[in-house]
Amino acid sequence: MKEIKIGLDDLEKGIELDTGEQYTLILTKTGVYRVEIEDAFFQTASAVFLPDVPLAQQEDNGIANEAAFSNDELWQALRKSHPAFVDTLENKPFDPEAEDGNPRRVTGAVRLATVLRFLQKNKSHQLLIAGHTDRAGDPDYNQELSEARAKSVLALLEGDRNGFVDACRIYHVADDDAVFVLYAARTRGWPCDMDGNRKASAQEIKEFQQSYNEGFSAHIVVDGMVGKQTLGAYYDILADDLASAVGGADKLKALRGDLRFVSKQRRCIGFGEKYPVDRSEPDGTRCQSDRRVEMLLYGPPRIPNLSDPQKAGREIYVEKIYEVTPLTPDAIEPGSGEDTAPGDFHLVDAEPPDPGVGEPEEELATTMDYVDSARDPQDRWAFLEPLDEARTEHGDWPSGSTGRNGTGLGEGRKLWTSPTTGVRFRWP
């Protein structure tokens, strides 16, 4: 029996087989690479592409809420013993990926850079940007919102400032402003930090606008209101991040020159709520993972026909005739060789490890001897001792004045003065 691999194009055109033979026809799918801008980069009811994930995920009502600490008694004890530590924990959430300027942090700009670099090195591939929403709300509204999300991403890739503002002007919410104000404060040192607030005040937006004018040599109105000018400032920050991610403005210009689309007339398409991630959920479900934009990279031999967007959507998401491969920034590595300029990239496949590599000969076991030794049946707070050792810069107990076990919360503790706040605490 002969095995023959055929593609969908072969089936459509027809194939010729010799009579008197038995054949096994193996249908091969055309590959497509996907870079997803997931839900965390879009607020509910917004098309504004965020530079980084929001401080809080969205609840069903679309409002960002701060999660309460589960152990109020412990939290109050921490407030008394480590006030600066608690302040940092509440208002400046620790982000290990951002520590020391980690270049591998996958921000929104890095996702866009991945697509640009891929197209530069894969001349046969073409791009389609697909916007989506969840299934809650009016279908017509969701269709327009999905189109606006796709257009905002397209505008950033192409360098179309006005296109970004137009896409976001209608579909913009106050939570977007909080993300941009805080992002600018923490990445650029602008004096608009929100001091733990979840909403940006008019004064904080004014500080953002003033700092933008100074940093970008601009002249937008400093009025504490977010309109077309401030949305343009958001674009400039995103575009500046993208330029930094690819190696500078000149490099970004060259990469944009390699942009190729499946259809010049339909560079992006909004699919509304038609193709959710989980189709088993009932209609009307508010699902965060459905609020996304997908950047799909198609190569030969089959590229979708976008003359009928709805037919193309069924082909992509329902018939699933394409084999989707997620494309992550880790798959794009610096090139090598004489013909490769600094900053050029190409797609590489990871070598599989040899059998047994990385597998320990003995069973792994983890112990926490230090924590175990800090336990004290007579002191309910003894387990806090590692906090004092680990975060000494945030209100640690001074040496020579600790209680019986050094926690500052057990018997024997009478008086302590915080080295960061100067507040004195007396314990019974």
N, C-alpha and C positions, 0 to 999 in steps of 0.2 A: 504494500500500500504506500503510495507516494504522499508525502506531506508538502503542501504548498501554502506559503504565507501570502495572504492578500490583504489589501486595504479596502476601506469603504469606497474609495474612488474606483477601484477595480470592479467592485460589485455593480456600481452604477453604470460603468462603461460596458461591462460584460467581459467574461473570460472564456477562452477556448480550451477544452480538454480533449484528450484523445479517447476514443471509444475503446471499450474492452479493458480499461484500467480502473482500479479503485483509488480514490483520492480522499485525503483528509484535508479539508480547507481550514486553515488557521487564520482567523480574522485578527488583524493587528490594529490597535488603536493609534491614532496620531497623538503625539505628546504635546502638552502645553504646560508651560511654566507659569506659576501663579505667585505673585507678591501681594499679600493681603494687608490692607490698612484696616485693622480690626476695630471693633466697637469702641475701644477705649479712646480712640482719637476723634470721636464724634459724640457730642452731647445729644441728648434727646431733642428732637425737633430742630437740629442745627446742621448746617452744611459747612461750618467753619472747621477746617482741618487744623487740629491742635498740634502744637510743637512737641508736647509730651503728654503722658497720661494725666488725667485730673487727679486731684487730691482725694476725692471720694468717688465711688461708683454711684450710678444713678439708681434711685429707688423707683417704685412704680409711678410715683407722682412727678417724676422728672426733677426732683429737687435733691441736691447733694446734702446728705445728712451725716453728721459725725456719729460714729459708733460709740456707744457707751462702754466704759470699762466694766468687765464682768464682776469684779470683786471690789465693791466700793470701800470696804474696810481697809483692804490692802492699799488701794489707791490713795486714801486719805493719809495712811501712814507714810506712803512715799512722798506725798506733798509736804509733809512735815519734815521728813528726814533728808530728802533730796529735792528741794524746790526747783533748782535749775535743771536737774535731770528731767523732772516731770514737764517743765516748760518746753524743753527741747523735744521731748517725746510727743507732746500734744501738738505743738505748732510747727515743728520741722521734722516730719517723718523721715526716718533713716532710709536711705536708698543705697544699698551696697554697690549697685552697678555704677552709680555716679561717683563713688569715692575716688579721689585722686585723679579725676578727669578721665575715667575709664573710657578708652576709645571704642570699646566694643558695645557700648550702650546703644540699644536699638531704638532710637528716637524716630519721629516721623521723617526727618530729613534723611536718615540712613536708609529707610525703605525706598524713598524716591531715588536715592543714589544707586541703589542696587539695580533698579530697572534701567537707568541711564547707562550704567557700566555694562550690563548684560547686552543691551542693544548695540553698544559700540563694538563688542567682540563677536557678536552673532549676527552677521549682516543679512541672513536669510529670515530672521524672525521679525514679526510685526506685533504692534501693541493694540490692545483694546482695553479701555477703562470702563468697568461696570459698577454702577452704584446700586445700593440696596437699602431697604428699610425693613423694620419688623412689620407684623400684620395688625398692629393696633392702630385704630383711627381710620380716617376716610381713605379709600384706595386712590382716589384722584390726587389728594394731598400727598400721599406717600410716593406716588409716581413723580410728582414735581420735586419733592425733597430728594429722592434718589438721583434725579438728574442734576440737581444743584450740587450734591456731594461729589458726583463724578466730575463735574465741571471745575470745582475748586481744586481737585487733584490735578486735572489736566492743565489748569492755568499755572500751577506751580512747576510742573514739568516743562511747560513751554516757555515760561517766563512772561506770562500775560498778567500783569498787575491789575488792569481794569477788569479782566475776565474773572479774577478771583474776587474782587470787590462786588461785582454784579452777582456772582453766584451766592455770595454769603450775605448780601445786604438784607434780603427778606428772611432768610433762614439763619438767624443769629439770636442767641440767648445770652442772658447775663452771666451764666456759668462760664461761657467762653472767655469773658473779660477777666474773671478771677484767675483762670489758668494762665493767660498771657501776662497779666500783671505780676503774678508770682514767679512765673518762668523768667521774665526779664530781670526781676530782682535777684534771683538766685544764680542765673547764668551770666548776667552782665553787670551785676553790682549796682543796679539802678535803685534809688531810694524810694521804692514803691512797695516794699514788703508789706504783706497784709496782716502781720502780727497774729496769725492763727485764725483770722476770719475766713469764712467760706464764701463771702461775697465781696467784690471789690467796691469800695466806697467811691464817691465822687472825687474825694481828695486823692485817693490812691490812683485813680485813673488820671487825674491831673498831673500827678508826679510822673506817671508813666509817659504821658504825652510830652511833658517838658523834657524828660530824659531822652525820649526818642528824637525830639527836635535837636538836642545837643549832640546825640550820638550819630545821627544820620544827616546832620546839616539840613534839617527840614524846617517847615514853618506851618505845621498843622495847628489848628485852634486848640488852646489849652482850656477846655471848658468842663472836663469831667464827664462828658457824654461820648458815647461810642456811635459814630456815624461812619460815612464813607471814608473820611480822612483817617480815622483811627483803624478801620478795617484795612486800609492801605498800609498802615504801620505794621499791622499783624503780618501782612504779606511780606513786607521788607525784612522782618525778623526771620520768617520762614525761609525766604530766599537766601538770606545771609547764612543761615545754618546750612542750607543745601550746598552753597558754594564752599563753605568750610569743610563739609563732609567729603567733597570730591577733589579738594586740593586747590581751590581758588576760583575767582570769577572767570579767568580765561579758560580754565579746564571745564567749568560748567558750560560755558558758551560752546565749546567744542563738542561736549557730550550732547547738548541739545540739538546740534547739527545732525546727529545720528538718529534722532527720533524718527521712527517709521510706524505707521498705523495700518491696521487691517483695512480701514476705509478712511480716506481723507475727509469724506463728507460726514462720517459718523465715528469720530475719534473716541467719543465716549457715549455710553448709553445708560439710561436709568431704567432698571427693571422693577422699580417699585417694591411691592411686597410679594411678588409672584414666586420668588425662588428662595424660600427660607433655608437656613442651614439644616434644621430639623423639620422635615415635612410632616412628621407624625403629630406635631402640636396642632391644636384646633385653631381655626381662623379667629383673628382678633387677639391673639396672644402677643403680649409685649415681651419681646425676647432681645436681650442686649446683643447677643452674638449675630443677630441678623442686620444690625446697623453697621454696615461695612462698605468698603470700596475694594474691588479686586482689580489688580493690574495683571491682565492675562497676556502672555507672550506666545504667539502661535508661530510655528515654522512649517515648512513643507513636509509632506505633500498636500496637506489639507488645511485650508484656512476658512473660517466661517464666512458665509455670505451675509452681509449685514443690510442688504436691500430691504429685507423684511425683518425688523428687529425682533418681533415676537417669535417668528419661526427660528431665528438664530438663538433666542433665549431657550427655546425648547431643546434645540440641538445641543446646546452647551450644558444645560442644567438637568434636563429630564432624560433625554436619550443617552447622554453621557458617552458620546462616541469619542471623546478625547480623554486621554490618560493624564490626569493632573499631577504635576510634581511641584510641591511647594519650593519656592526659591528663597533661601534665607541669605542674609549678608555674609554668613560664614562660608557660603558656597562660592563667593567671589573673592579670589585671592590675587595679590600682586603678580603680574606676569614676569617673565624672565626671558633673557635672550637679547641679542644685539638689536632686534627690530622692535623692542618694547621700550617705550618711553616711561619715565617715572610717573606713577599714578595710573598707568593702564592696568586693566584687569581682564581675567578670563575665567570661564567656568571650569571647575575641577571636580573630579570624583574622589572621594576619600577611599584609600586602600583598606580593605577589610583586615582586621588583626589576625595573626596566626592563631590556630587553635590553642586554647589554654593561656594565651597572653593576657595578663592582667588579672588572672584568677589566682587568689592566694591558696597556698598549700594547706593552711590551717584555717579553721573557722574564725571569722572576725568576731571580736568581742569588744564592747565599749564599756568602760567604767568611768565613774565620776567620783573619784576618791575625795577630791577637794570639797565637793558639795556634800558628800556623805559625812565628812568629818565636821562640817559646819552645823549639822543637826544637833539640836539640844532639846530633849523632852521637856525641859522646864521653860523654854523660850519659843513661843509660837512664831516669832519673826526671825529665828536664827538663819533661815535659808536665804535671807537678804544679804548675807555677808559678801557673796561674790559680786553684788552690785557695787559695793564700796571699792572693791579691788579693781573692777573693770572700768568704772566711770569716775575715777578719782577727781577728774577736772570739774565734775558737776556736784559739788557739795559733799565731798567725802568727809567722814568724821576725822578730826585732827588726831594725830598720834598722841598717846599719853593721856587721853581723856575718854577712852572707850569703855564700854560696859564689860561685863564678864566675858562675853564671847566676841566682842568687837563689832557687833551689828549696830550699836547705837539704839537698839529698840528693846533690849532685854533689861533685866533687873540690874541695878547699879547705875543706870544712866540718869543723870540729874539735870545737866545743863549743857547745851551745845550752841555755838554760834556759827552760822553758815558763812564760809569764807567768800561766797559769791554775792550773797545778798545782805550780809550783816545782821540778819534776823536771828534773834535768840530764842531757843526752844527749851522749855523746862518740862521734864518728864516726872510723873509721880513715882 
